[in-house]
Amino acid sequence: EVRYELGDSVSVYAQLQDRPLSDADLLTTPQADARGPWGISGELLSQAGEALAALTFTDDGKGADERAGDGVFTATYTLNETGQPAIGRATNFAYRVTASNDAQEQRIAFGGFQYSHPAAHLTGKYSDRLENGSLIIAAQVNVKQAGRVHLAGVINNALGTPIALSQHAAELEEGLQWIDLPVYGLLLGNAVGPFTVGSLTLTTTQGMPNALGEVAENAHTTAAYPPTAFTDKPFNRVNLLDAAARLQAIANP
């Protein structure tokens, strides 16, 4: 995972490997270093570099460690209120892992994740409708603090193949609210339905970094709309077409 919230358990994995002798060895599978014994320790760091907690690594096959003695060491940390960002915000946490042996050799590696505190969450309730020849998927949202949110989803056909990516931003008031996810009908006219929202995520966009929400998979299946229900007219939102052209120019200078 790239993001977690209060109460989530974060598992960190570490494996000691030989350094490649040359660039040609970078794609080969490294073997465990025979020199040892090695001890592995770690610590959790705030975005400012402050040490928040020690990480205890084990290779005993218990808890999140799947197999004892396989050389993959595991540490688990449950996020609490220490370092939690304000509601609607997010912060980055890092973890530093150190391996040392009796020969005074030391190896250090870093990783990280986002500690997110979204101001709104998907409730799991959805609906769908047709509007001007396009598909509109509505998602219910529980808003804890009023503000701007961003909804993004991948739409699959009946075979499970992704055919469209849709996103929409809105200002929502506190309480249970609904936000629409529009899918332009021209994308769907030749596709086989009913359609499935293969993945969906709600992000709180009240500061940087944005507070990412969890990803809901196979969140909703629509009614079986006939292909003739969707518009066959070209997309004519001039502002969005201009923005797409600018992004395309940046991607392919």
Sequence and secondary structure as in RCSB ss.txt:
>XXXX:A:sequence
EVRYELGDSVSVYAQLQDRPLSDADLLTTPQADARGPWGISGELLSQAGEALAALTFTDDGKGADERAGDGVFTA
TYTLNETGQPAIGRATNFAYRVTASNDAQEQRIAFGGFQYSHPAAHLTGKYSDRLENGSLIIAAQVNVKQAGRVH
LAGVINNALGTPIALSQHAAELEEGLQWIDLPVYGLLLGNAVGPFTVGSLTLTTTQGMPNALGEVAENAHTTAAY
PPTAFTDKPFNRVNLLDAAARLQAIANP
>XXXX:A:secstr
  EE TT EEEEEEE     SSGGGTTS      S  EEEEEEEE TTS EEEEEE B SS TT  STTSSEEEE
EEE  STT   TTEEEEEEEEEEEEETTS EEEEEEEEEEEE SEEEEEEEEEEEETTEEEEEEEEEESS EEEE
EEEEEE TTS EEEEEEEEEEE SEEEEEEEEE GGGTTTS SS EEEEEEEEE SSSS B   EEEEEEE    
 GGGS  S    HHHHHHHHHHHHHH  
